[in-house]
Amino acid sequence: MPQASDPRWLLLIHQIPPKPAYLRVKVGRRLQGLGAVAIKNSVYALPRSEQALEDLQWVRKEIVGGGGEATVCEARFVEGHSDPDVEALLTAARAREYAALAEQARRLGRAVAGSRKRPPLGPAQARPPLLRLRKQLADVAAIDFFGAPGREAVEGLLAGIEARLRPAPAEAQVERAVSDRVRARTWVTRRGVQVDRIASAWLIRRFIDPEARFKFAPGHEYAPQAGELRFDMFEAEFTHDGGLCTFEVLLRRFGLKGAPLRNLGEIVHDIDLKDAKFARPEAFGLERLIAGIAMRHKDDETRLSEGAAAFDSLYEYFKRKR
């Protein structure tokens, strides 16, 4: 692992001949796939790691094999570019990719929902594009080195589509799930919690299961152990449903009502799904606050603790506000 005094970056500096023309396109796509960003013409940067070094060495080999020149070097920025500048470039690149995936997911969601003019897309038709989006999201997340905004929105949209495509459980099964299995349980969600999972965990512990314990799974496909309940993850008992974020689903499933919780649900919805459905003015500030908590803390329990304090305060505000 790099030490604090070590170079933080790897640079690929190349010169590609005009012919063959396909070589420049091929190299550009390879660098994009690695998550590298151009900090200057023909100078690309990646955070320093053993994997990134190996990847850039392969790109260099391709360039040299095609008649070009390329150098891979370690770097520390002293003047001109700074570390935050390069981090911002990488973060902006991933945010754009998340935004493009979110738009594709919204189009697929509309097709799955159908309209008066078009019948809804069935599971057999919807699953191939859904799986492609899942794969694309995983590819972008793998090169999201600094936690760019937008991933949660795509996750939520895809989870909503998956929920719509799943056969609805019998009403009696839903009622049993709500009434019999929510006392002193272990609630499982994905690692790297952000706004919807932080808000949902706060709601669970404050209003649903005061003795709840939380567990953080490494991926989407997690097989729950006896007594565990999943939320805001693939095939979870409580997750996005249609146009509802997980926080809203929990409110509905547990019959939690009242203006303060409704206000919080609208704010979390606007942040998580980024569709401005409720146009809540508080969404911008809360989104930045949660992002700051996530930047300060890698540990999910700490994120939940600090996030809970924010939601406690917001809830109290809406309770007292006329």
C-alpha positions in Angstrom: 0.0 0.0 0.0 1.3 3.5 -0.8 2.5 5.5 2.2 1.6 9.1 2.8 4.9 10.3 1.4 4.8 8.1 -1.7 3.6 9.3 -5.1 -0.2 9.1 -5.2 -0.5 8.9 -9.0 0.5 6.9 -12.0 0.8 8.8 -15.3 0.7 7.4 -18.9 2.4 9.8 -21.3 2.0 8.7 -24.9 2.5 9.8 -28.5 0.4 7.8 -31.0 1.0 8.0 -34.8 -1.9 9.2 -37.0 -2.0 5.8 -38.7 -3.4 3.3 -38.1 -6.4 5.4 -37.0 -8.0 2.6 -35.0 -5.1 2.6 -32.6 -5.9 6.0 -31.0 -9.6 4.9 -30.7 -8.6 1.6 -29.1 -6.2 3.2 -26.6 -8.8 5.8 -25.7 -11.4 3.2 -25.0 -8.9 1.1 -22.9 -8.0 4.2 -20.8 -11.7 5.0 -20.3 -12.4 1.5 -19.2 -9.6 1.8 -16.6 -11.1 5.0 -15.3 -8.1 7.1 -16.3 -8.6 10.9 -17.0 -6.6 13.2 -19.2 -4.9 15.9 -17.2 -3.2 17.2 -20.4 -3.1 16.2 -24.1 -1.8 12.6 -24.1 -1.2 12.6 -20.4 -3.5 10.3 -18.4 -3.7 9.8 -14.6 -4.8 7.0 -12.3 -4.5 6.6 -8.5 -1.4 4.6 -7.8 -1.9 0.9 -7.2 -0.4 -2.4 -8.3 -3.4 -3.1 -10.5 -3.3 0.3 -12.1 0.4 -0.1 -12.8 -0.2 -3.4 -14.5 -3.1 -2.0 -16.5 -1.1 1.0 -17.8 1.9 -1.2 -18.7 -0.4 -3.3 -20.9 -1.7 -0.1 -22.6 1.9 1.1 -23.1 2.7 -2.2 -24.7 -0.2 -1.8 -27.1 0.9 1.7 -28.0 4.5 0.7 -28.6 3.4 -2.3 -30.6 1.4 0.0 -32.8 4.4 2.2 -33.6 3.8 4.8 -30.9 5.7 5.9 -27.9 4.6 5.7 -24.2 6.0 6.1 -20.7 4.4 5.1 -17.4 5.7 7.0 -14.4 4.8 7.6 -10.7 4.0 11.2 -9.9 3.5 13.7 -7.1 2.0 17.1 -8.1 4.0 20.1 -6.7 2.7 23.1 -8.8 0.0 23.5 -11.3 -2.2 20.5 -10.9 -2.9 19.4 -7.3 -4.2 16.2 -5.8 -7.7 17.6 -5.3 -7.8 18.8 -8.9 -7.1 15.2 -10.2 -9.5 13.7 -7.7 -12.2 16.2 -8.9 -11.5 15.1 -12.6 -11.9 11.5 -11.7 -15.0 12.1 -9.6 -16.6 14.2 -12.4 -16.0 11.5 -15.0 -17.7 8.8 -12.8 -20.6 11.1 -12.0 -21.2 11.7 -15.7 -21.2 7.9 -16.3 -23.6 7.4 -13.3 -25.9 10.1 -14.7 -26.0 8.4 -18.2 -26.8 5.0 -16.5 -29.6 6.7 -14.5 -31.2 8.0 -17.6 -31.1 4.6 -19.2 -32.6 3.1 -16.1 -35.4 5.6 -16.1 -36.2 4.8 -19.7 -36.3 1.1 -18.9 -38.4 1.8 -15.8 -40.9 3.7 -17.9 -41.0 0.8 -20.4 -41.6 -1.7 -17.6 -44.4 0.4 -16.2 -46.1 0.8 -19.5 -48.4 3.6 -20.5 -51.8 4.2 -22.2 -50.1 4.0 -25.6 -47.7 1.1 -24.9 -48.2 -2.1 -22.9 -45.7 -2.8 -20.1 -42.5 -4.6 -20.9 -42.6 -8.1 -19.6 -39.9 -9.8 -17.5 -38.5 -11.8 -20.4 -38.0 -8.6 -22.4 -36.9 -6.4 -19.5 -34.3 -8.7 -17.9 -31.6 -8.6 -20.6 -31.3 -4.7 -20.6 -31.6 -4.8 -16.8 -28.7 -7.2 -16.6 -26.7 -5.0 -19.0 -27.3 -2.0 -16.8 -26.3 -4.0 -13.7 -23.0 -5.0 -15.5 -22.4 -1.4 -16.6 -23.0 -0.1 -13.1 -20.6 -2.7 -11.6 -17.9 -1.6 -14.2 -18.3 2.1 -13.3 -18.3 1.3 -9.6 -15.0 -0.7 -10.0 -13.2 2.5 -11.2 -15.0 4.9 -8.9 -12.0 5.7 -6.8 -13.4 8.6 -4.7 -17.1 7.8 -4.3 -18.6 10.0 -7.0 -22.2 11.1 -6.6 -24.9 9.3 -8.6 -24.3 5.6 -7.8 -27.1 5.5 -5.2 -29.6 6.9 -7.7 -28.8 4.2 -10.3 -28.9 1.5 -7.6 -32.3 2.7 -6.5 -33.7 2.8 -10.0 -32.5 -0.7 -10.9 -33.8 -2.0 -7.6 -37.2 -0.5 -8.3 -37.3 -2.2 -11.7 -36.3 -5.5 -10.2 -39.1 -5.1 -7.6 -41.7 -4.4 -10.3 -40.6 -7.5 -12.2 -40.8 -9.8 -9.2 -44.1 -11.6 -8.6 -46.0 -9.9 -5.8 -46.1 -12.1 -2.6 -49.5 -13.0 -1.2 -50.9 -10.4 1.1 -50.8 -12.8 4.1 -47.1 -13.4 3.5 -46.5 -9.6 3.5 -48.4 -9.2 6.8 -46.5 -12.0 8.5 -43.2 -10.6 7.3 -44.1 -7.2 8.8 -45.6 -8.4 12.1 -43.5 -11.5 13.1 -40.0 -10.9 12.0 -38.9 -7.5 13.2 -37.9 -7.7 16.8 -34.2 -7.7 17.8 -33.3 -8.8 14.3 -30.1 -8.4 12.3 -30.8 -6.1 9.4 -28.4 -6.5 6.4 -27.6 -4.0 3.7 -24.7 -3.2 1.4 -21.4 -1.7 2.5 -20.7 1.9 1.9 -24.0 3.2 3.1 -25.4 6.5 1.7 -28.5 8.5 2.2 -31.3 5.9 1.6 -29.6 3.2 3.7 -28.6 5.6 6.4 -32.1 7.0 6.6 -33.7 3.5 6.5 -31.4 2.3 9.3 -32.4 5.3 11.4 -36.1 4.6 10.8 -35.7 0.9 11.6 -34.0 1.5 14.9 -36.1 4.4 16.0 -39.6 3.3 14.9 -39.6 -0.4 13.9 -37.0 -2.4 15.8 -35.3 -0.5 18.6 -33.0 -3.5 19.3 -31.9 -3.8 15.6 -28.4 -4.8 14.8 -26.9 -3.9 11.4 -24.7 -6.0 9.2 -23.0 -4.8 6.0 -22.7 -7.2 3.1 -19.9 -6.9 0.4 -22.2 -7.3 -2.6 -25.7 -7.4 -4.0 -26.3 -11.1 -3.9 -26.4 -12.0 -0.3 -28.1 -15.1 1.1 -29.6 -14.1 4.5 -28.9 -16.3 7.6 -31.7 -17.3 9.9 -33.3 -14.3 11.5 -31.8 -11.7 9.2 -33.7 -9.2 7.2 -32.2 -7.3 4.2 -32.9 -3.7 3.1 -32.0 -1.6 0.2 -30.1 -4.4 -1.7 -30.8 -7.1 -4.3 -33.8 -9.3 -3.6 -34.2 -7.7 -0.1 -37.3 -8.0 2.0 -37.4 -4.2 2.1 -36.1 -2.3 -0.9 -37.1 0.0 -3.8 -40.5 -0.7 -5.2 -41.5 1.0 -8.4 -41.0 4.7 -7.8 -40.5 4.4 -4.0 -37.1 4.5 -2.3 -36.4 2.0 0.5 -37.3 4.6 3.2 -40.7 5.1 1.6 -41.2 1.4 1.3 -40.5 0.9 5.0 -43.0 3.7 5.9 -45.7 2.0 3.8 -45.0 -1.5 4.9 -45.0 -0.7 8.6 -47.9 1.8 8.4 -45.7 4.7 9.7 -47.5 8.0 9.2 -47.4 11.6 10.2 -46.2 14.8 8.6 -42.6 14.6 10.0 -41.9 11.2 8.5 -43.7 12.0 5.3 -41.5 15.1 4.9 -38.4 13.0 5.6 -39.5 10.4 3.0 -39.9 13.1 0.4 -36.5 14.5 1.0 -34.8 11.1 0.9 -36.7 10.3 -2.3 -35.5 13.4 -4.0 -31.9 12.8 -3.0 -31.8 9.0 -3.7 -33.8 8.9 -7.0 -32.8 12.3 -8.2 -36.1 12.8 -10.0 -37.1 16.0 -8.2 -40.6 14.5 -7.6 -41.2 16.6 -4.5 -38.7 19.4 -5.2 -37.9 19.6 -1.5 -35.6 22.5 -0.8 -33.9 20.6 2.1 -32.7 17.9 -0.2 -29.6 19.8 -1.4 -28.3 20.5 2.1 -29.0 17.0 3.4 -27.3 15.5 0.4 -24.2 17.5 1.0 -24.2 16.7 4.8 -24.5 12.9 4.1 -21.8 13.1 1.5 -19.6 14.8 4.0 -20.2 12.1 6.6 -19.3 9.5 4.0 -16.1 11.3 3.1 -15.1 11.6 6.7 -15.9 8.0 7.7 -15.3 4.7 5.8 -16.8 2.7 8.7 -20.5 2.1 8.1 -21.5 2.0 11.8 -20.0 5.4 12.2 -21.8 6.7 9.2 -25.1 5.4 10.6 -24.4 7.0 14.0 -23.6 10.4 12.6 -26.4 10.1 10.0 -28.9 9.2 12.8 -28.1 12.4 14.6 -28.9 14.4 11.5 -32.2 12.6 11.0 -33.1 13.0 14.7 -32.6 16.7 14.3 -34.6 17.0 11.1 -37.4 14.9 12.5 -37.6 17.2 15.6 -37.7 20.2 13.3 -40.6 18.9 11.4 -42.4 17.9 14.6 -42.2 21.4 16.0 -42.7 23.3 12.7 -46.2 24.4 12.1 
